[in-house]
């Protein structure tokens, strides 16, 4: 199959990682994949597909080659993808890596963008139901995966360090980070440090974001926290392996990849419910999970510090459960779903919500 992926940037981040893994994986399986990127787009990953960088800062329909399937992702790529599709350049499939209307500005634009095509791919059941309720479209699920680079190196006992509590901090300046609840995260980890002063509090940040963020640099300069800025997956894997407890405070994620990666590397996970992380997170079994309103991150981290046997047990269960999540599986499902759309056999699901079941029933009676 021939794929065109209009992508604005491939800077470090979970959504961009999935785009790279899917495009690289489809290329490895023998498909022709072209990434169309506007002038000024950043590429922070190794890309194995054809990368076409245009000479204009905005994507145009004329930039799109003829293909079988056009895969839009971020809402701003939808109109131009639909225009290219209507001009005979391929079937338009929306890959929703996040549900933009609920946490990004300009929801008066992003919300109706979901009406451009009924061919939809989502990352989790939670996201599937969310979009189904809002738009009446049931997406096909292509799950997230974990790179084989991430594994438990069994080095924690060799580091001879105090217990390491680790989380990811992203740049807040000029960004969309409110849904990560980073102020809440830092305040909860401060409580942990006040109660158990001998532990290390570590933050992982993409190097380009840390180097351009006065707020992150100020936090490091305070001396209260250690900051790591991994340049690649190997370095990120090492820092995950140094974490005894990994903490995620995001309240709105369709997949929530870092928690899953940390589990694969043997860290015990403490997380806030974010929707998509219910695909892999099971409270008291392979992690400790709480709703944001419970304000329980500090208490859960302290519990794991004080109960090393429980911490070891849920970390081991999390690592075992994470092995089901591979990018090879994600690419295979993406390939099957795309082929079904291409041949007019799009994957359909009966409505799962009571409200939509009532709508379908009402329409059937009228017919």
C-alpha positions as CSV (number, residue, x, y, z in Angstrom):
1,X,0.0,0.0,0.0
2,X,1.0,3.6,-0.5
3,X,0.7,5.9,2.5
4,X,1.0,9.6,2.9
5,X,1.4,11.0,6.4
6,X,1.2,14.8,6.8
7,X,3.2,15.5,10.0
8,X,3.9,18.9,11.4
9,X,6.9,17.9,13.6
10,X,8.7,14.9,14.9
11,X,10.2,16.4,18.0
12,X,10.4,14.4,21.2
13,X,7.0,13.3,22.5
14,X,4.7,10.3,22.8
15,X,2.5,11.2,19.8
16,X,5.5,11.8,17.6
17,X,7.1,8.6,18.7
18,X,4.0,6.7,17.6
19,X,4.0,8.3,14.2
20,X,7.7,7.4,13.8
21,X,7.1,3.8,14.9
22,X,4.1,3.3,12.6
23,X,5.7,4.9,9.6
24,X,9.0,3.1,10.1
25,X,7.2,-0.2,10.7
26,X,5.0,0.1,7.6
27,X,8.1,0.9,5.6
28,X,9.8,-2.2,7.0
29,X,6.8,-4.3,6.0
30,X,7.3,-3.2,2.4
31,X,4.8,-0.4,2.1
32,X,5.6,2.9,0.4
33,X,5.4,5.6,3.0
34,X,5.9,9.3,2.4
35,X,6.0,11.8,5.3
36,X,5.0,15.3,4.1
37,X,6.3,18.0,6.5
38,X,6.2,21.7,6.3
39,X,9.3,23.9,6.2
40,X,10.6,24.3,9.8
41,X,9.4,21.0,11.1
42,X,11.8,19.3,13.6
43,X,13.0,15.7,13.2
44,X,14.3,14.2,16.5
45,X,13.9,10.6,15.6
46,X,15.5,8.2,13.0
47,X,13.1,8.2,10.1
48,X,13.2,5.3,7.6
49,X,10.4,6.4,5.4
50,X,10.6,9.0,2.6
51,X,10.7,12.4,4.2
52,X,9.4,15.2,2.0
53,X,10.0,18.7,3.5
54,X,8.1,21.3,1.6
55,X,9.4,24.8,0.9
56,X,6.4,26.5,2.7
57,X,5.6,26.7,6.4
58,X,2.1,25.4,5.9
59,X,1.0,22.2,4.2
60,X,-0.7,22.5,0.9
61,X,-2.8,20.1,-1.0
62,X,-0.3,20.3,-3.9
63,X,2.4,18.9,-1.6
64,X,0.6,15.6,-1.3
65,X,1.7,12.7,-3.7
66,X,-0.9,10.3,-5.0
67,X,-1.2,7.4,-2.6
68,X,-3.7,4.8,-1.5
69,X,-4.3,6.2,2.0
70,X,-3.7,9.6,3.6
71,X,-3.3,9.5,7.3
72,X,-3.9,12.8,9.1
73,X,-3.2,13.1,12.8
74,X,-3.3,16.5,14.4
75,X,-6.4,18.5,13.7
76,X,-4.6,21.1,11.7
77,X,-3.6,18.4,9.2
78,X,-7.2,17.3,8.6
79,X,-8.5,20.0,6.2
80,X,-5.6,19.7,3.8
81,X,-5.7,15.9,4.0
82,X,-9.4,16.0,3.2
83,X,-8.8,18.3,0.2
84,X,-6.1,16.0,-1.1
85,X,-8.4,13.1,-0.7
86,X,-11.2,14.8,-2.6
87,X,-8.7,15.6,-5.3
88,X,-8.1,11.8,-5.8
89,X,-4.9,11.5,-3.9
90,X,-6.0,8.7,-1.5
91,X,-8.6,7.7,1.1
92,X,-8.5,10.0,4.1
93,X,-8.1,8.2,7.5
94,X,-7.9,10.2,10.7
95,X,-5.4,8.9,13.2
96,X,-6.4,10.6,16.5
97,X,-3.3,10.6,18.8
98,X,-5.1,12.9,21.2
99,X,-8.6,14.3,21.5
100,X,-7.7,17.9,20.9
101,X,-11.1,19.7,21.7
102,X,-10.9,18.9,25.4
103,X,-7.5,20.3,26.2
104,X,-6.2,22.5,23.4
105,X,-7.2,26.0,22.3
106,X,-9.3,26.6,19.2
107,X,-11.8,23.8,20.0
108,X,-14.3,25.5,17.7
109,X,-11.9,24.3,14.9
110,X,-10.7,21.0,16.3
111,X,-14.2,19.7,17.3
112,X,-15.7,19.8,13.8
113,X,-12.5,18.5,12.3
114,X,-13.8,15.1,13.5
115,X,-16.6,15.3,11.0
116,X,-14.3,15.3,7.9
117,X,-14.1,11.5,7.6
118,X,-15.7,8.6,9.3
119,X,-12.6,6.5,8.9
120,X,-11.0,6.9,12.3
121,X,-8.2,5.3,14.2
122,X,-7.8,5.7,18.0
123,X,-5.4,4.4,20.6
124,X,-7.6,3.2,23.4
125,X,-11.2,2.1,24.4
126,X,-11.6,5.2,26.5
127,X,-10.7,7.5,23.5
128,X,-13.0,5.4,21.3
129,X,-16.0,5.9,23.5
130,X,-15.2,9.6,24.1
131,X,-15.2,10.3,20.3
132,X,-18.2,8.0,19.8
133,X,-20.2,10.0,22.3
134,X,-19.2,13.3,20.8
135,X,-19.4,12.5,17.1
136,X,-21.2,9.2,16.6
137,X,-18.1,7.7,14.9
138,X,-16.6,4.5,16.4
139,X,-12.9,4.4,15.7
140,X,-10.7,1.3,15.2
141,X,-8.1,0.8,18.0
142,X,-4.4,0.7,17.1
143,X,-2.7,0.4,20.5
144,X,0.6,2.0,21.6
145,X,3.7,-0.1,21.9
146,X,7.1,-0.2,23.5
147,X,10.5,-0.2,21.7
148,X,12.6,-3.3,22.2
149,X,15.3,-0.8,23.5
150,X,13.4,-0.5,26.7
151,X,14.1,-3.4,29.1
152,X,15.0,-4.1,32.7
153,X,18.7,-4.0,32.9
154,X,18.7,-5.1,36.6
155,X,21.1,-2.4,37.7
156,X,19.2,-0.8,40.6
157,X,21.1,-2.7,43.2
158,X,24.4,-1.8,41.5
159,X,23.8,1.9,41.5
160,X,24.2,2.1,45.3
161,X,21.9,5.2,45.4
162,X,19.1,6.2,47.7
163,X,15.7,5.3,46.5
164,X,15.0,7.1,43.2
165,X,11.6,8.7,42.5
166,X,11.4,9.7,38.9
167,X,8.9,11.6,36.7
168,X,8.9,13.4,33.3
169,X,8.7,17.2,33.3
170,X,7.9,19.0,30.0
171,X,8.4,22.7,29.1
172,X,5.5,24.9,30.2
173,X,6.5,28.0,28.3
174,X,4.4,28.5,25.2
175,X,3.2,24.9,25.3
176,X,0.2,22.9,26.1
177,X,1.1,21.1,29.3
178,X,-1.7,21.9,31.8
179,X,-3.2,18.4,31.4
180,X,0.1,17.0,32.8
181,X,-0.7,18.6,36.2
182,X,3.0,19.3,36.7
183,X,2.5,21.8,39.6
184,X,0.5,19.1,41.4
185,X,3.2,16.6,40.6
186,X,6.0,18.7,42.0
187,X,4.1,19.6,45.1
188,X,3.3,16.0,45.8
189,X,6.9,14.9,45.3
190,X,7.9,17.8,47.6
191,X,5.7,16.2,50.3
192,X,7.4,12.9,49.7
193,X,10.8,14.6,50.2
194,X,9.7,16.4,53.3
195,X,8.5,13.1,54.9
196,X,11.3,10.9,53.6
197,X,14.3,13.3,53.0
198,X,16.8,10.6,52.0
199,X,15.2,9.8,48.7
200,X,16.2,11.3,45.4
201,X,13.6,13.2,43.3
202,X,14.5,13.0,39.6
203,X,12.9,14.7,36.5
204,X,13.5,13.6,32.9
205,X,13.1,16.3,30.3
206,X,13.7,16.3,26.5
207,X,17.0,18.2,26.1
208,X,15.7,20.8,23.6
209,X,12.8,21.6,26.0
210,X,15.1,21.8,29.0
211,X,17.6,24.1,27.3
212,X,14.9,26.5,26.3
213,X,12.9,26.5,29.5
214,X,13.8,29.1,32.2
215,X,11.4,27.4,34.6
216,X,13.0,23.9,34.3
217,X,16.5,25.4,34.6
218,X,15.4,27.3,37.7
219,X,14.2,24.1,39.3
220,X,17.5,22.4,38.7
221,X,19.4,25.4,40.0
222,X,17.4,25.2,43.3
223,X,19.4,22.0,44.1
224,X,16.2,20.2,45.2
225,X,15.9,17.9,42.2
226,X,18.1,16.1,39.8
227,X,17.4,16.6,36.1
228,X,18.2,14.1,33.2
229,X,18.1,15.1,29.6
230,X,18.4,11.9,27.6
231,X,19.4,12.3,23.9
232,X,18.1,8.9,22.8
233,X,16.2,5.8,23.8
234,X,19.3,4.1,25.2
235,X,19.8,7.0,27.6
236,X,16.1,7.2,28.5
237,X,16.1,3.4,29.2
238,X,19.0,3.9,31.6
239,X,17.2,6.6,33.5
240,X,14.0,4.5,33.7
241,X,16.2,1.7,35.0
242,X,17.5,4.0,37.7
243,X,14.0,4.7,38.9
244,X,12.6,2.6,41.8
245,X,9.3,4.4,41.5
246,X,8.0,6.2,38.4
247,X,5.3,8.8,38.8
248,X,2.8,10.1,36.2
249,X,0.4,12.9,37.0
250,X,-1.2,13.5,33.6
251,X,-5.0,13.6,33.8
252,X,-5.8,13.4,30.1
253,X,-3.9,10.9,27.8
254,X,-5.1,8.6,25.1
255,X,-2.2,6.2,25.6
256,X,0.1,7.5,28.3
257,X,3.3,5.9,27.0
258,X,6.0,6.8,29.6
259,X,4.3,4.9,32.4
260,X,4.2,1.8,30.2
261,X,7.9,2.2,29.2
262,X,8.9,2.6,32.9
263,X,7.0,-0.5,33.8
264,X,8.9,-2.4,31.1
265,X,12.2,-1.2,32.7
266,X,11.2,-2.5,36.1
267,X,10.0,0.6,37.9
268,X,7.0,0.5,40.2
269,X,4.3,2.9,38.7
270,X,2.3,5.4,40.7
271,X,-0.1,7.2,38.3
272,X,-3.2,9.4,38.1
273,X,-6.1,8.1,36.0
274,X,-5.8,9.7,32.6
275,X,-8.3,7.7,30.5
276,X,-6.0,5.8,28.1
277,X,-3.8,4.3,30.8
278,X,-6.6,2.0,31.9
279,X,-5.5,-0.1,28.9
280,X,-2.5,-1.4,31.0
281,X,-2.8,0.1,34.5
282,X,-4.6,-2.0,37.2
283,X,-4.7,-0.6,40.7
284,X,-3.1,-2.7,43.4
285,X,-2.0,-5.3,40.9
286,X,0.6,-3.7,38.6
287,X,0.6,-0.1,39.9
288,X,-1.0,2.3,42.3
289,X,-3.7,4.4,40.5
290,X,-5.8,7.3,41.8
291,X,-8.2,9.8,40.5
292,X,-6.9,13.4,40.5
293,X,-9.5,14.6,43.1
294,X,-8.1,12.1,45.6
295,X,-4.8,14.0,45.8
296,X,-3.1,10.7,46.6
297,X,0.2,10.7,44.7
298,X,2.4,11.5,47.7
299,X,0.6,9.0,49.9
300,X,1.0,6.2,47.2
301,X,4.7,7.0,46.7
302,X,5.3,6.9,50.4
303,X,3.4,3.6,50.7
304,X,5.7,2.0,48.1
305,X,8.8,3.5,49.8
306,X,7.8,2.0,53.2
307,X,6.7,-1.4,51.8
308,X,9.5,-2.7,49.6
309,X,8.0,-6.1,49.3
310,X,4.8,-4.7,47.8
311,X,6.8,-2.3,45.6
312,X,8.8,-5.2,44.2
313,X,5.7,-7.3,43.6
314,X,3.8,-4.6,41.6
315,X,7.0,-3.7,39.7
316,X,7.5,-7.3,38.7
317,X,3.8,-7.6,37.6
318,X,4.0,-4.4,35.7
319,X,7.1,-5.5,33.9
320,X,5.5,-8.8,32.9
321,X,2.2,-7.2,31.8
322,X,4.1,-4.6,29.7
323,X,5.6,-7.3,27.4
324,X,2.3,-7.6,25.6
325,X,2.8,-4.1,24.2
326,X,5.0,-4.0,21.2
327,X,5.3,-1.7,18.2
328,X,5.3,-4.8,16.0
329,X,1.8,-5.5,17.2
330,X,0.8,-1.9,16.7
331,X,2.1,-1.8,13.1
332,X,0.4,-5.1,12.3
333,X,-3.0,-3.8,13.5
334,X,-2.4,-0.5,11.6
335,X,-1.7,-2.4,8.4
336,X,-4.8,-4.6,8.8
337,X,-7.0,-1.6,9.6
338,X,-5.7,0.4,6.7
339,X,-6.3,-2.5,4.3
340,X,-9.8,-2.8,5.5
341,X,-10.5,0.9,4.9
342,X,-8.9,0.6,1.5
343,X,-11.1,-2.3,0.4
344,X,-14.3,-0.7,1.8
345,X,-14.4,-3.1,4.8
346,X,-13.7,-0.6,7.5
347,X,-13.8,-2.0,11.0
348,X,-17.1,-1.2,12.6
349,X,-18.1,-1.5,16.2
350,X,-21.6,-1.4,17.7
351,X,-22.1,1.6,19.9
352,X,-21.0,0.9,23.5
353,X,-22.7,3.8,25.2
354,X,-26.3,3.6,26.3
355,X,-27.1,7.0,24.7
356,X,-25.8,5.9,21.3
357,X,-27.6,2.5,21.5
358,X,-30.8,4.5,22.1
359,X,-30.1,6.5,19.0
360,X,-29.4,3.5,16.8
361,X,-32.5,1.8,18.1
362,X,-34.7,4.9,17.4
363,X,-33.3,5.2,13.9
364,X,-34.0,1.5,13.2
365,X,-37.6,1.8,14.3
366,X,-38.2,4.8,12.1
367,X,-36.8,2.9,9.1
